[in-house]
């Protein structure tokens, strides 16, 4: 089943890692964009955490970083999100592929 596939592939560890990436990513983007040209990018840490969550779920956001450091962090967060999306897709599909003999 799908739940067995996730357990076997370490979904708990992945969830914890994603939580840590989101918390630290939000802190980083909040700090990097604090000195952005034209004023701070985020009003508070909560807004930065929301932005990070939207980026990690590949939903996107209306705000894009204005500093070089913020853009670099945005790139790393987006790459992490795409990798996790591939992992989740593979974990869901693997039991089906094994059952069908693919």
Residue pairs with C-beta under 8 A, 6 or more apart in sequence:
1 95
2 91
2 92
2 95
4 95
5 91
5 92
5 94
5 95
6 91
9 87
9 91
11 91
14 84
14 87
18 56
18 84
21 56
21 77
21 80
22 49
22 52
22 53
22 56
23 49
25 52
25 55
25 56
25 73
25 77
26 45
26 48
26 49
26 51
26 52
27 45
27 48
28 73
29 41
29 42
29 48
29 51
29 52
29 65
29 70
29 73
29 74
30 41
30 42
30 44
30 45
30 48
32 65
32 67
32 69
32 70
32 73
33 40
33 41
33 42
33 48
33 65
33 66
33 67
33 70
34 40
34 41
34 42
35 67
36 65
36 66
36 67
36 70
37 66
37 67
38 66
41 48
41 63
41 65
41 66
41 67
41 70
42 48
42 51
42 63
51 61
51 63
52 77
54 60
54 61
55 61
55 74
55 77
55 78
55 81
56 77
56 80
56 81
56 84
57 81
58 78
58 81
58 82
58 85
64 71
64 74
65 71
65 73
65 74
